[in-house]
Amino acid sequence: MSASERSRFLVLDDYGTGGIWFVLLASSKEEIHEVLPTVTVYPPGSRPDWMSEEMLGDIEARRSFDIDGLPSSDWMNRLKEGRP
């Protein structure tokens, strides 16, 4: 699938007492949940009402990933395994 057929999704790893926000380039919410089953996925172009455009821009600048090239880290490995 080409990058032009994919969208940027806002994603939340909610670990109970807080959460980590990030952006994923993927073809669908379903594709994301196949790889990261426990995350919350917002449709492209949407965000929580309380989140400003500036906050979203900061998240995208600091934590954007391609679903096909996720980093290897303890945090990402935990998400891939479906552990909260």
Steps between C-alpha positions, in 0.01 A plus 500: 500500500636841410538784746236695305239239599581531869395749764632642825315366804522647849557211741485471879674243717286538815678326785248586772663786688596686183571442137743545215376670184657437162420514128506201268506494122277205405231394257225444759405472865477125448859485375614680814304265729651196327843620612413693820182343639460704820529858372223752440496630142344829390382537140723708271446870555344460845624554854346534847317831554750607766805448273611813316648506150828604662498194727421273206783658301740441789396133525542454127844667505627290791331162463400409144553152367423296192305183584745309278805632684418517870799555729634218712462603863361351821196727470422410139567130558251506790240657271564244226450219752169653608610563856352805671 
